[in-house]
Structures are given as structure tokens and as C-alpha cells.
Amino acid sequence: MTRTVSGSPLVCKFGGTSVADAAQLQKVISIVRSDPRRKYVVVSAPGKRYAADRKITDLLYLCYHTAQEGVDTSPVFKVIRDRFEELGRDLNVPAIGGWLDEVEAALADGVTRDWIASRGEYLHARLVASHLGARFVDAAECLRFTPDGRLDPITYSLMADALAGSDLSVISGFYGSDADGRVKTFPRGGSDISGAVVARAVGAAAYENWTDVDGLLMADPRVVESPRLIREVTYKELRELSYMGATVLHDEAVFPVREAGIPILLRNTNAPETGGTWIVSSRAETELPIVGVAGRVGFSTIYVEKSMMNQELGFGVRVLEVLERYGISFEHVPTGIDSMSVVMRTEELGDHREAVMRDLQRVLEPDRLELLEDMALIATVGQGMSHRIGIASRLFVALADAKVNIRMINQGASEITIIVGVASSDYERAVQAIYSAFVTN
């Protein structure tokens, strides 16, 4: 069954490669004009046109750091200017030269890192709006951050007011402003969040996120040959897959629309006829019990064993207090009656390995203490796993048949994910075995 968009309006966000040059922008313009419900368009700064190219945002950061060092920024800014002026000529927007002059003058006078980084989206949105004959909306005027850097809920009413009316509007992504009016940016990739904020503010029927892939795949195509496209995935399932590296969409982009029940549709700017991937609150069951397999390498596990550990009040707290002392975040804590494992990214340990193990030995006086490094985590995700018999058995048999040793097993209370830890050298073979067991066999 193919889901369709019903209702109005639609919010469209176009990513960096989708708007990298004039040819790509013509595709964007064609998509926008093909459906009158596409009233709100959010654009990123121009991305790479080819592998060796530089993203505009990277060049803007370089301008800032060059200026901070007291070095002439004009050679770097000329690359940015040439790129935008070429777009201006191709789209018949000569005013881009004057807008660039304003940015370069401000750069010479001294600006914040966030301000200069935001100018790629600012200039691009003005350019696209001018070409479309649409209203340009500067996100700094209506997207607010709290003092601790979080999105201020007042944003939704400010954005709704700024976008009131029936005009086609182009909104700059990636940034907003704080309570004092200073420009502040989201993390990299934050235009995805901007689009979600706009969708919630206007009560969109759907949030279309246009990029350079057909949607979300059931496995990493660098590991599994020609994996299937995921047609529908729930917000919860996507969260689990994203945590393990399936990052077509910025993690934080889900929250504004999920709270409002607005579906997200991931689509390919270069192949708009492809159905894409729907991200929804709930979905119908399919013949497959899983929606995808994703994983990452680069994890370590601290294994602690002590007799009668379960009766020793505060044992787990003392373990985590040692990690906190060294500023180390953990990912999972599988436990047994007399054992406890703490899984973390190896990079979190850094140079603290010996000190952490020494402190744990002193504080816990364990029977056994061991650090296991070079581990990969693999998540098998799907809402159908919670009520279908034999899912775990099929997974473990597949890994056994592939001669993969399982170092760790963890299943969350939601029962939509089974996470296994394996040696990094077994990572690709393990993913391929799991995918084959559930999808191709």
C-alpha cells in the first residue's frame, strides 16, 4: 500500500546537494511549482557540486577563522562570491552582488562565528525567493533559541505569524536568533530541524525533506548489496536506526513534527517520481518483522564481575560515578546477577583507560575486571519483533551460521530493537547475515 499526501499545506526542505548549482535549483523550482500545496520552502546553503568541491558553509567557517587570525579574507570570500554570482546570473537575480557586498563588509567589521556561518542559507534563500517571486523570510526574525541553546517554544507562534497569508514563502534554514537578537545556528545539518519547525508552525499536512537519495534503506549499501528501500518507518524505529548511524535526516528534526503528528516524507530531488520513505507515528504491519539493520564500529566494554553484586547496595552507581569523574558517557549497561557491562564509544575513553580501570578496581574490589575493545554494535529494528515468535532465534542462528561470535546482547523495554555486540572484524559479515536472514531468505 502506497501512502499519499492529503491536505494542505506542504513544507519542503531542500538539502545542500539538491541546491548545489543552477541545474539542481531548476529541479527544485520545478518540484515546488508542480504542486500548489508546496507553499513553504526551506533551503540549505549550496553543497558540493562534485567530490573535490567545497561546501559554502565550510568556506564561510574558513572566512571566520581566517579573519580571527588577522589574515586577509578576500581570497576565500571571492570563491563564495563567484559561486553565488554564477547562481545569480543563471537565475537572473543580479541583486545577489549587493547582498554579497553587505556580508563581506560585515565580515571586515567583525562578526560572530554563527552569523557568518548562517550567511550561506541567508543568501541562498533570498536568491531562490527572488527567482520564484516568493516572499523571503529571514529565520533570525522568527526562530528563537533559549539561553541554554534550545529551541524556544515561542518560535512556533512567531513563525506562524511571519508566514501568515497565502504567499509562497522561502525560509532560510540552519539558524535563528537568541533573546538578544544575535544569530545562532543549529548543529551542522540543522536545516532539517528548521524545516520541521516550519511544518509544525503552519500545521503542515506533511514535511517533505528533499535530498540526493531515494529515502532510507534497510541496510548500509556499503555493506549490503542493493538493500531494499524502507517505504514506511515509525518515529521510534527511525530513532533506533539513526542512533546506529542511519543518518539521512538530522536526529533532532523528528521531535517538532512528531509532537504534532505530522508525517515526514524523504524524497530524492533527482528522482521525484520515486515514492521515498514515510516517517510516521504508526504504520501497518508488513510481511517483514524488521524495518532495518544498522550498526557502528568503535565501541568498548568494561566488564565487571563480583559475587553477590546484586546485594551490594549502590554498586552500579559507583561504577557510573567513576565514569562521570572522567567525563565519559555510556551507551548501554547490560547486567547479570553477579556481573555488569558498561558499553561506551572507545573515543570517550580517550587517554583515561588506565586511570578508569585503576579507579574501578579500587572502588569496587571486583572478582574480575576487564576492558574489551574493538567492538561493533548492530541494531536490528522493527515493531513487528515484539509479537512474532522466533525473531531472536532467527537472528542468533544467522550469526552462528556466519561464524560470528556475539560479545553482548541487549534488548530494550520497547521490544522494537535487539542490539548485539560483535568484534569489529566481524561487523560487515554480521550485518550481511542478519539482513539475509530477515529480508532475502
Secondary structure by P-SEA (a helix, b strand, c coil): cbbbbcccbbbbbbcccccccaaaaaaaaaaaaccccccbbbbccccccccccccaaaaaaaaaaaaaacccaaaaaaaaaaaaaaaaaaacccaaaaaaaaaaaaaaacccaaaaaaaaaaaaaaaaaaaacbbbbcccccbbbccccccccaaaaaaaaaaccccbbbbbcccccccccccccccccaaaaaaaaaaaaacccbbbbbccccccccccccccccccccccccaaaaaaaaaaccccccccccccccccbbbbbbbbcccccccccccccccccccccccccccccbbbbbbbbbcccccccaaaaaaaaaaaaacccccbbbbcccbbbbbccccccccaaaaaaaaaaaaccccbbbbbcbbbbbbbcccccccccaaaaaaaaaaaaaccccccccccccccbbbbbccccaaaaaaaaaaaacccc
